[in-house]
């Protein structure tokens, strides 16, 4: 492999970039789907917390039960928001890596021309 890379540097670099892009696209698609799911869950937990509040105000559930349930849902919401932030950061890094790979490839092509 080292010999091939040395003899065919340009082709080898392009193959590495292509493989990186294919893997990156899969990871990006999975992370995007997970982020969308987390955002949907966050919105659903918001709706649940609002309903809990309304049920408490109307007397359908006790203050004690409201406090227990709202604490659980707020914890779940914090975890979901943390997960969404981590996924967003992963997507940003992936996008930056793709841009850097393209810049590297363009710079290398330019250097070969010059």
Steps between C-alpha positions, in 0.01 A plus 500: 500500500786738584661426165173570319458824694852609409462418131147629459478775758231698321273200449565376854410836656181519291404147611557590865291814464221305328500233772494769767209674327300175469549420868436860593176511303373188680593641840350837410174342387476296820582799720248717313227239552587471870498878536155522339373229735645680803338827391165324456533348847589839650185651349290209630643535852416873484139414416486247786638752750239756388221244541632406844492865600146538371391182681656631821333839468163339431541265799518177296835415663640599838784744548718216628434283195555798272839567659609136462389470139626839393842431656522172304398665173732795552790259556407313183483831314847604623643167385334535161631855461852386594476218246372739232786742571754216473349386171501855366868532593574168328324622186693827507831315534406267217416793277830670589691178423336479159588862424860442612531188284373694200742785570787252533409331174466833318831629642675178402357521147608865475852415621530230232397744228742768619 
